[in-house]
Amino acid sequence: MLREYKKEDLKHMRDWVNDPEIVDNLSDLFLYPHTITETEYFLHMILEGKSDTQKNFIIADKQTEEYIGQIDIIAIDWKNRTAEMSIVIGKKELLNNGIGTEAINLLQHFVFEKLNLNRLQLSVHDYNQRAYRCYIKCGFVEEGRFKQSFYLNGQYSDTIYMAILRDEYYKLTQDYN
């Protein structure tokens, strides 16, 4: 399920925010270790909910509402009906269980059915094949690459840009019904 952020989520966020196995798949925002103050500040900003250009959700267990990860809609452009998404599964033992796919499907429903947006986009590093396959499974289409645009651990990699449009989402959901 997707739920709101809570103060109690701080501990779970701290469990992964400096873990290279997780953050090496994310943006340069995680290039340097995060202090507890930085994580608290981020959480506090979300709890205040003052931004109308982003919506943030916790990925949680349906029965217990326990934290699993985060999925966010960022850079919402209300005029052009577009947004970007980001996702992290913060518990390594739950990777490869379809949780990311389910969370993205829930987010897509919210983006296209509730917010009436037309385009949802994201970027992924080419070495993150688990995420790439998940995005393809969720209907995202590769639109382009910035070759060797990301440097990590002594190597350059491509940044892949992907998106799904509203009509593609509807076709995909009709195919499943």
C-alpha positions, 0 to 999 in steps of 0.5 A: 500500500501507499501511505503518508509519511510519519515521524516514525519513518525516520528510523527506517529511512536512516537504515538505508540512506547511507547504504551503498548497495541501495544509494548507488542506484539513486541520484547524486543526492546520495553521493555523500553520507547523509547526517541524521539532521539532513534526513530529519530535515527532509522528513520534516519538509514532507510532513509539512506538505507545503509543496504543490509540485511534489507528492510523497508516499511511503511504500508500506506493508498492507497489514501492518503499514510498516515501512518498506520504501518510498515513492515520490512524484516530483517536479509536477508541472500542472500546466503541461500535466507531467511529473517525474517519479522516484522510488526506493525499496529501503529493505534489501531483503524485500527486493525482487518480490514485486513490491516495486512493480506494485507500488509503481502501479498504485502510483500510476493509478493515482497520477493518471486517474486522480491527478489527471496528468498525461505523462509520468517520467523517470531516469535510471542508470543503465547498470540498474537492470532490476529497476529497468526491467521493472519500469518496462514491466510497468509500461515505461518506454525508453525515450533516450540516453545520455551516454556516459553521463553518470560516474560512479566507482571508477566507471561511467554509465548511461542515464536512461530516460523513460516515460509512460503516457496516459493513453499507454497506461490505459491500454496497458491496464485494459490488456490486464483486464 
